[in-house]
Amino acid sequence: MSADKKLPANMQDTAIVQIRPPQMGEAFLLTPGPLTTSYATKHAMLKDWGSWDADFRALTAKMCQSLLALTGDDENILDCVPMQGSGSFSVEAMLAAFVPRDGKVLVLSNGAYGKRIAQTLEYLNRDFSMIDKGDYMPPRGNEVTEAIKADPSISHVVIVHCETSSGILNPVQEIADAVHAMGRKLLVDSMSAFGAVELDYKKVKYVAMVSSANKCIEGVPGFGFIIARKSELKAAKGRSHSLALDVHAQWAHMVKTGQWRFTPPTHVVVAFLESLRAHAVEGGVAGRGARYTKNRDIVVAGLRELGFETLLKDEWLSPIIVTFFCPAHDKFDFNRFYNLMKDKGFIIYPGKLTVADSFRIGCIGQMDEFVMHNVVKAAKQSLNELGVDDASPPDIAIKERLKLY
Ligand SMILES: *Cc1c(COP(=O)(O)O)cnc(C)c1O
């Protein structure tokens, strides 16, 4: 079965935000990045660029300006520092730059990425404590307040905006308010949310946040970026443990020369600029968020109709990625389901829950409502092929689901 579809009428004449079926047998990536990119983004990579050349330096500057324009900072308080590598490289760079060596971090963890932050701090030899909410329960503002009261040496708090391992959208505003009321500094891993979920600097005053090329801006993988207060960037001098990941050094060099310190992923940057252009045409953060929300609503409603249930109740669902429980039916086998979905043109993602088997469906990337309707059809057909006539989850999963109000 192909994943073909017709363009919605309001997109037909823009010829820019077109969602096309992937080329030549490629499957749609229902994954949280790398994700399905547009043909224009891929095409932008066909030219080679000299990293020292003025044309490429201008592209880097334009990219940083476009990203800063998404923050809501209208007082020029923030600056943007791109960093080579995957998103985790930028998280590590951010932590090393903005947490002083004698600082202490409170890590708010409710999934794999919160845990990775704690592990990174161990490597960096930075003192930290953790509020560990398990696989998906959200950290709350009052817990942060209590933790800081109990340990005033906490200087920084780190929150994961959308915890991609469950898909929960964490209450970042509530956390930011608590952190500021206690006079502490906030760092945000907005890797999988930035560009599609509002993170307005006027409301959520972070010291720094981090995201990467291959998430909601829909670029290809190869670099991340740190957006931070200029005052904090200045103060970060000499803090990093790492030459290659030194955010201050990268920033200072870029301000002075317009160049990245070491070889930039030139093709990835140029592809990213094309993605940023499409992002703006789509209506920026609001437009992108609206498409992803629609994608999510279609797949959640469609799979629920087949009996599937989501881990999270609706109010905690992000428009980024959704965790579904595997059906209790004894004929259901995730690996077979995965391969049947792949045969139909859709790559899904395994789950990360410890309590029950699950899988995830990403709503981000070059996909729209037509694609998502086909995802639901493919799931229905795959269940048929497995001989599963009821996709409802086991009782233990339903009990787990009730823990989250
Ligand atoms: C994708 C992601 C990262 C970075 O992962 P990489 O595999 O290193 O790109 C970090 N945090 C969150 C929340 C993410 O979704």
The ligand as a Gaussian input file, in Angstrom:
#p B3LYP/6-31G(d) Opt

LIG

0 1
 C       16.277000      14.185000      20.523000
 C       16.408000      14.662000      21.912000
 C       17.669000      14.933000      22.486000
 C       18.970000      14.719000      21.749000
 O       19.137000      13.448000      21.266000
 P       20.244000      13.157000      20.174000
 O       19.994000      11.727000      19.841000
 O       21.578000      13.381000      20.789000
 O       20.013000      14.094000      19.021000
 C       17.717000      15.463000      23.767000
 N       16.586000      15.707000      24.457000
 C       15.360000      15.459000      23.948000
 C       14.159000      15.768000      24.774000
 C       15.241000      14.922000      22.662000
 O       14.011000      14.671000      22.160000

